[in-house]
Amino acid sequence: MGRMSRNKGKVGERELAQELSRVLGVMARRGVQYYGGPDSPDVITDIPNLHIECKRTEHFRLFEALEQAIEDAGADQTPVVMHRPNRRPWVVVLRLDDLPKLVETINQFQRSKNDGEQN
């Protein structure tokens, strides 16, 4: 991978973190800069058990990206791939079987966040 591609990836991770903060109202940041391991998520949020793989590329290989997220997520985390090519919006890719778990995780997070704000 060349320098320009790595830089595009870093910029994409920062951009995705900002978008997740905006859309979901969560804390989000690049994962590699904090954990740095090969299986660390690209973007970390305060939503528990969520493994985010960020792909900021024109030539998206859906199943390769999903397989990487599944492998890196392990058994306890929900693997999610977020992709954006140039001049297009972010999209989310996950296995259909993981959708109920993701929805419940986000709902629980939002409820606990709202309960914390009320106290």
N, C-alpha and C positions, 0 to 999 in steps of 0.2 A: 504494500500500500504506500503510495507516495505522500509527500508532505501536504499537498493541496487537499488530498482526500481525507487525511487525518484531521486537518484544520476544519474541513467542511463537517466532519463528524462531531468535533468539539463544539462548533458553532450550532449545529443541529441539536445537540444535547442541551445546550444552554437555552436555545429557543424553545425546545419542548418543555423544559422545566418551567419556563415562564408561562407557556400556554396551559400546562396542567395547573399551575397556581391560579391562573385566571379562570379557567373553566370549572375546576373542582374546589377552589378555595383552599388548597393544601400548600404546605411547604414542599418545595421541590428543588433539587439541585443535582448537578452532575455527580454520578456515583464514583467514577474512577478516581476523581481527585481526592476522595475521602477514604475509599477502601482499596482500590487499585488492583485487586486480584483479577485473574482472568475470567472468573465467573461472577464478578460483581456486576450489579445492574448498571446500565448506562445512566439512568436517572433514578434518583431515590426520592420518595415522597414520605410523608408521615402516615400514609395508609399502610397498615401492617400487611405482611405476607404478599406483597405485590412485587413481581420482578419485571422491570421494564427494559426492553431492548429497543434502542432508537436506531432507525435506519433513515438517513438523510441522503438518498441516492436516486439517480434516475433509473438505474437498472436493478429493480427490486426482485429478489429471489425469495418469494413468499415462504415456501416450505423450508428452505435453508434457514431463513431468519427465524421462523417459528420453532424449528428443531433446536436451534442454538438457544433460544429463550427457554424452551422446555428443559433442555439439559442443564443449563445454568441455574434454573429456578429450583431444581431439586423437588422433593416430595411435598414440602410445606408451603411453597409459594405459588401464586397464580402467574403463569407466564403470559406476558402481553408484549406484542410488537407494535410499535408506533412508527409510521412511515410517512415521509413527505418528499415528493420530488419537487423540482423547481416550479414555481408559480402554481402550486396546487396546495390544498389544505391538508392538514394532518389527518391520517386515518388510523384506525385501531384494528389489529388482527389478533384473534385468539381462537382457540378451539371452542366450538359451540358448547361442548360439555363443560367448559370452564366459565361460561357466561353467568349461570346462576350464582356460582361462588364469588365471582367478581362483583356482581350487583349487590350481593349480601355484604361483602366486605366494605364496599363503598357506603352502603346504607348504614352499617354499624358505625363506621368512622364518622359519618355526618351526624348521626344521633349523639354519639359521645362528644363530638365537638360542640353541638348545640347545647347539650346538658352542661358542659363546662362553661359556656358563655352565660348560662342562666344563673349559675352559682356565684 
